[in-house]
Amino acid sequence: MRKILILLILLAPLAIHAKDKKKSNIKHILPGRWVEAKRLSPDSAVIAFTDTLFMSFYPRDSFNYRLRNGFVYKGKYKFDEDNHLEFGTAAYEVVLRRPPNNMVLANAAGIYYFIADTSDTAAVVILDPTEKILPVTDIESMTGKWSVYKTTVDKDGADVDYSSQVKTVYITGPGTDDRQGYLYCGNDNRSNPSYYIKSLGEGQMLECVGTLTRSIKVLKCQNGELILQENGVTYFFKQFR
């Protein structure tokens, strides 16, 4: 019994050292926003691109990842001691990380150079006071397919699940049934939208039906722009050709 006790005492420092080493292998990325500035092919040839990558890192290893005019992906990232960065929907090797100004990522498709994103994409939305916002009195005035180009989130919308975020609105107007349009959210495919729009009700509220019922306020629909708001999230749409 005494020999076992002595052995445990001798092994204890090794166990503590192993635990500390494991803990030290956990890596994090400082909070901040990044925008893609240059893209190369795997053999270092310059590639012209329009689908600019935007990345944001937040406390507690959470991220926001999107392409210009594309869907927003968010969740928890993983960053290991081998500099492998995993978003779930995409993965990269971190070639260079020099915050707050430079970061270089690479994968089998290419090499991506990022700089700090100092744009106002995360700013609080203030509607232009010089533009007279007209009331939206009927759903026919919103007819068409609208795609998100910008989303802002205030403190009340910080915990919104990505799967419920609106990506596309398709307004068909009155038909033979009670469906006047559709909401595509998260990763919905074209044949399976999460919600259908039942009506435009009082207070310019779009009444939507799906797994849940949702009421989404129409802030604006004019001059080629649609703005919707729900639970602290404001969505900006355009009809891209």
FIFI-86926 format. One record per residue (C-alpha): residue number from 1; residue in three letters; y, z, x. Coordinates in Angstrom, 2 decimals, always signed. Example, Ala and Ser with C-alpha at 12.3 -4.5 7.8 and 13.67 -1.06 7.14 Angstrom:
// FIFI-86926
REC;1;Ala;-4.50;+7.80;+12.30
REC;2;Ser;-1.06;+7.14;+13.67
//
This chain:
// FIFI-86926
REC;1;Met;+0.00;+0.00;+0.00
REC;2;Arg;+2.30;+0.90;+2.88
REC;3;Lys;+1.60;-2.47;+4.55
REC;4;Ile;+2.53;-4.33;+1.35
REC;5;Leu;+5.80;-2.37;+1.08
REC;6;Ile;+6.69;-3.17;+4.71
REC;7;Leu;+5.91;-6.87;+4.10
REC;8;Leu;+8.18;-6.97;+1.03
REC;9;Ile;+10.99;-5.36;+3.02
REC;10;Leu;+10.60;-7.95;+5.78
REC;11;Leu;+10.54;-10.87;+3.31
REC;12;Ala;+13.53;-9.71;+1.26
REC;13;Pro;+16.21;-11.12;+3.62
REC;14;Leu;+14.42;-14.49;+3.63
REC;15;Ala;+14.41;-14.60;-0.17
REC;16;Ile;+18.11;-13.75;-0.30
REC;17;His;+18.87;-16.42;+2.31
REC;18;Ala;+16.88;-19.02;+0.34
REC;19;Lys;+18.73;-18.10;-2.86
REC;20;Asp;+22.12;-18.37;-1.13
REC;21;Lys;+21.15;-21.74;+0.37
REC;22;Lys;+20.11;-23.06;-3.04
REC;23;Lys;+23.37;-21.83;-4.50
REC;24;Ser;+25.37;-23.54;-1.74
REC;25;Asn;+23.73;-26.88;-2.59
REC;26;Ile;+25.43;-26.96;-5.99
REC;27;Lys;+28.35;-29.41;-5.72
REC;28;His;+31.33;-29.96;-7.98
REC;29;Ile;+34.18;-32.43;-8.29
REC;30;Leu;+37.70;-31.09;-8.65
REC;31;Pro;+39.26;-31.72;-12.08
REC;32;Gly;+41.37;-34.85;-12.17
REC;33;Arg;+41.73;-38.39;-13.50
REC;34;Trp;+40.79;-41.55;-11.60
REC;35;Val;+41.31;-45.27;-12.19
REC;36;Glu;+39.51;-48.14;-10.46
REC;37;Ala;+41.78;-50.04;-8.05
REC;38;Lys;+39.38;-52.40;-6.27
REC;39;Arg;+35.82;-53.65;-6.70
REC;40;Leu;+33.47;-55.21;-4.15
REC;41;Ser;+30.03;-56.76;-4.42
REC;42;Pro;+27.17;-55.00;-2.56
REC;43;Asp;+27.82;-57.33;+0.40
REC;44;Ser;+31.55;-56.34;+0.40
REC;45;Ala;+33.00;-59.50;-1.19
REC;46;Val;+36.06;-58.81;-3.36
REC;47;Ile;+35.37;-59.11;-7.11
REC;48;Ala;+38.06;-59.86;-9.70
REC;49;Phe;+37.65;-57.63;-12.78
REC;50;Thr;+39.28;-56.76;-16.10
REC;51;Asp;+36.84;-54.06;-17.27
REC;52;Thr;+38.62;-51.34;-15.28
REC;53;Leu;+36.72;-48.07;-14.88
REC;54;Phe;+38.45;-44.82;-15.78
REC;55;Met;+36.94;-41.42;-14.95
REC;56;Ser;+38.11;-37.89;-15.67
REC;57;Phe;+36.52;-34.71;-14.35
REC;58;Tyr;+37.00;-31.35;-16.04
REC;59;Pro;+36.00;-27.73;-15.39
REC;60;Arg;+32.38;-26.72;-15.99
REC;61;Asp;+31.06;-30.06;-14.69
REC;62;Ser;+32.15;-32.11;-17.70
REC;63;Phe;+33.39;-35.70;-17.56
REC;64;Asn;+35.01;-38.51;-19.51
REC;65;Tyr;+34.05;-42.07;-18.50
REC;66;Arg;+35.17;-45.38;-19.99
REC;67;Leu;+35.89;-49.04;-19.39
REC;68;Arg;+39.27;-50.51;-20.31
REC;69;Asn;+39.27;-51.14;-24.10
REC;70;Gly;+35.70;-49.83;-24.19
REC;71;Phe;+33.77;-46.87;-25.50
REC;72;Val;+34.40;-43.40;-24.13
REC;73;Tyr;+31.40;-41.53;-22.72
REC;74;Lys;+31.61;-37.79;-22.19
REC;75;Gly;+29.29;-34.93;-21.35
REC;76;Lys;+28.03;-33.06;-18.29
REC;77;Tyr;+27.77;-34.73;-14.90
REC;78;Lys;+25.37;-33.87;-12.07
REC;79;Phe;+26.43;-34.04;-8.42
REC;80;Asp;+23.82;-33.11;-5.82
REC;81;Glu;+23.77;-32.42;-2.08
REC;82;Asp;+22.79;-36.07;-1.45
REC;83;Asn;+26.11;-37.20;-2.99
REC;84;His;+24.35;-38.68;-6.02
REC;85;Leu;+26.64;-38.61;-9.08
REC;86;Glu;+24.89;-38.89;-12.45
REC;87;Phe;+26.74;-39.43;-15.74
REC;88;Gly;+23.68;-40.07;-17.89
REC;89;Thr;+24.92;-43.56;-18.83
REC;90;Ala;+25.71;-44.53;-15.22
REC;91;Ala;+24.90;-43.35;-11.70
REC;92;Tyr;+26.64;-43.76;-8.34
REC;93;Glu;+26.52;-42.66;-4.73
REC;94;Val;+29.75;-41.00;-3.64
REC;95;Val;+30.67;-42.86;-0.43
REC;96;Leu;+34.09;-41.26;+0.04
REC;97;Arg;+35.76;-38.34;-1.70
REC;98;Arg;+39.26;-37.51;-0.52
REC;99;Pro;+41.08;-35.78;-3.38
REC;100;Pro;+43.56;-36.10;-4.86
REC;101;Asn;+44.18;-39.73;-3.85
REC;102;Asn;+40.99;-41.61;-2.94
REC;103;Met;+37.37;-41.86;-4.03
REC;104;Val;+34.78;-44.59;-3.40
REC;105;Leu;+31.59;-44.94;-5.43
REC;106;Ala;+28.71;-47.38;-5.03
REC;107;Asn;+25.56;-48.48;-6.81
REC;108;Ala;+23.27;-51.51;-6.85
REC;109;Ala;+25.92;-53.56;-8.70
REC;110;Gly;+28.86;-52.96;-6.38
REC;111;Ile;+31.35;-50.74;-4.57
REC;112;Tyr;+34.20;-49.18;-6.56
REC;113;Tyr;+37.49;-47.89;-5.11
REC;114;Phe;+39.40;-45.32;-7.17
REC;115;Ile;+42.88;-43.85;-6.94
REC;116;Ala;+44.45;-40.99;-8.88
REC;117;Asp;+45.26;-42.00;-12.47
REC;118;Thr;+48.90;-41.10;-13.12
REC;119;Ser;+49.24;-43.06;-16.36
REC;120;Asp;+50.15;-41.43;-19.65
REC;121;Thr;+46.78;-42.06;-21.36
REC;122;Ala;+46.27;-38.34;-21.84
REC;123;Ala;+49.79;-37.63;-23.08
REC;124;Val;+50.50;-36.17;-26.49
REC;125;Val;+51.12;-38.98;-28.98
REC;126;Ile;+54.66;-39.28;-30.31
REC;127;Leu;+55.25;-42.13;-32.71
REC;128;Asp;+58.23;-44.30;-31.86
REC;129;Pro;+61.14;-42.85;-33.88
REC;130;Thr;+62.92;-46.23;-33.87
REC;131;Glu;+60.03;-47.88;-35.74
REC;132;Lys;+60.07;-47.27;-39.47
REC;133;Ile;+56.50;-46.40;-40.41
REC;134;Leu;+55.74;-47.84;-43.83
REC;135;Pro;+53.34;-46.07;-46.21
REC;136;Val;+49.83;-47.53;-46.53
REC;137;Thr;+49.33;-47.88;-50.26
REC;138;Asp;+46.18;-50.01;-50.48
REC;139;Ile;+43.13;-50.58;-48.30
REC;140;Glu;+43.51;-54.37;-48.46
REC;141;Ser;+46.49;-54.12;-46.09
REC;142;Met;+44.08;-52.76;-43.45
REC;143;Thr;+41.49;-55.54;-43.77
REC;144;Gly;+39.86;-56.66;-40.53
REC;145;Lys;+37.97;-55.34;-37.53
REC;146;Trp;+39.86;-52.77;-35.48
REC;147;Ser;+38.75;-51.57;-32.03
REC;148;Val;+39.90;-48.43;-30.22
REC;149;Tyr;+42.06;-49.04;-27.16
REC;150;Lys;+43.28;-45.47;-26.68
REC;151;Thr;+42.27;-41.98;-27.80
REC;152;Thr;+44.18;-38.73;-27.38
REC;153;Val;+42.87;-35.24;-28.01
REC;154;Asp;+44.89;-32.08;-28.64
REC;155;Lys;+43.61;-28.51;-28.29
REC;156;Asp;+42.08;-28.59;-31.79
REC;157;Gly;+39.94;-31.60;-30.92
REC;158;Ala;+38.70;-30.47;-27.50
REC;159;Asp;+35.16;-29.80;-28.72
REC;160;Val;+34.66;-33.06;-30.65
REC;161;Asp;+31.20;-34.49;-30.09
REC;162;Tyr;+31.16;-37.99;-28.59
REC;163;Ser;+28.63;-39.19;-31.17
REC;164;Ser;+31.18;-38.61;-33.94
REC;165;Gln;+34.15;-40.25;-32.20
REC;166;Val;+35.29;-43.43;-33.95
REC;167;Lys;+35.03;-46.62;-31.85
REC;168;Thr;+35.46;-49.42;-34.38
REC;169;Val;+36.76;-49.64;-37.94
REC;170;Tyr;+35.78;-52.62;-40.07
REC;171;Ile;+37.73;-52.83;-43.34
REC;172;Thr;+36.24;-55.24;-45.87
REC;173;Gly;+38.18;-54.19;-48.97
REC;174;Pro;+36.76;-53.80;-52.49
REC;175;Gly;+33.45;-55.56;-53.17
REC;176;Thr;+30.52;-55.38;-55.57
REC;177;Asp;+29.59;-51.83;-54.48
REC;178;Asp;+31.58;-48.75;-53.48
REC;179;Arg;+31.71;-49.72;-49.80
REC;180;Gln;+35.12;-50.89;-48.63
REC;181;Gly;+34.47;-50.78;-44.92
REC;182;Tyr;+32.53;-49.15;-42.08
REC;183;Leu;+33.04;-46.72;-39.20
REC;184;Tyr;+31.17;-47.27;-35.94
REC;185;Cys;+30.91;-44.12;-33.83
REC;186;Gly;+29.43;-43.17;-30.46
REC;187;Asn;+26.72;-45.67;-29.53
REC;188;Asp;+26.26;-47.25;-32.99
REC;189;Asn;+24.95;-50.80;-32.84
REC;190;Arg;+26.44;-53.58;-34.96
REC;191;Ser;+23.78;-53.37;-37.66
REC;192;Asn;+23.83;-49.61;-38.09
REC;193;Pro;+27.27;-47.98;-38.51
REC;194;Ser;+27.35;-44.19;-38.90
REC;195;Tyr;+29.63;-44.18;-41.95
REC;196;Tyr;+30.90;-46.39;-44.71
REC;197;Ile;+34.41;-46.16;-46.15
REC;198;Lys;+34.41;-45.29;-49.82
REC;199;Ser;+38.13;-45.41;-50.55
REC;200;Leu;+41.69;-44.86;-49.39
REC;201;Gly;+42.70;-41.72;-51.26
REC;202;Glu;+45.75;-39.53;-51.69
REC;203;Gly;+47.76;-38.68;-48.61
REC;204;Gln;+46.56;-41.92;-46.92
REC;205;Met;+43.13;-40.40;-46.33
REC;206;Leu;+40.14;-42.65;-45.68
REC;207;Glu;+37.18;-41.08;-47.48
REC;208;Cys;+34.05;-41.79;-45.43
REC;209;Val;+30.39;-41.17;-46.26
REC;210;Gly;+27.45;-40.88;-43.86
REC;211;Thr;+25.40;-37.99;-42.55
REC;212;Leu;+28.51;-35.97;-43.47
REC;213;Thr;+31.62;-36.73;-45.49
REC;214;Arg;+34.80;-37.26;-43.50
REC;215;Ser;+38.46;-37.60;-44.43
REC;216;Ile;+40.49;-39.47;-41.81
REC;217;Lys;+44.26;-39.78;-42.12
REC;218;Val;+45.95;-43.16;-41.69
REC;219;Leu;+49.14;-42.58;-39.69
REC;220;Lys;+50.09;-46.23;-39.34
REC;221;Cys;+48.93;-49.75;-40.10
REC;222;Gln;+51.54;-52.34;-39.18
REC;223;Asn;+52.67;-54.66;-36.38
REC;224;Gly;+49.07;-55.22;-35.26
REC;225;Glu;+48.27;-51.56;-34.74
REC;226;Leu;+46.21;-49.04;-36.69
REC;227;Ile;+46.46;-45.31;-35.94
REC;228;Leu;+44.05;-42.78;-37.43
REC;229;Gln;+43.86;-39.01;-36.96
REC;230;Glu;+41.12;-36.47;-37.59
REC;231;Asn;+40.61;-32.87;-36.42
REC;232;Gly;+42.91;-33.05;-33.42
REC;233;Val;+41.82;-36.54;-32.30
REC;234;Thr;+44.18;-39.51;-32.63
REC;235;Tyr;+42.72;-43.03;-32.44
REC;236;Phe;+44.74;-46.14;-31.62
REC;237;Phe;+43.29;-49.50;-32.70
REC;238;Lys;+44.10;-53.17;-32.27
REC;239;Gln;+42.40;-56.32;-33.51
REC;240;Phe;+41.27;-57.85;-30.21
REC;241;Arg;+40.53;-61.58;-30.27
//
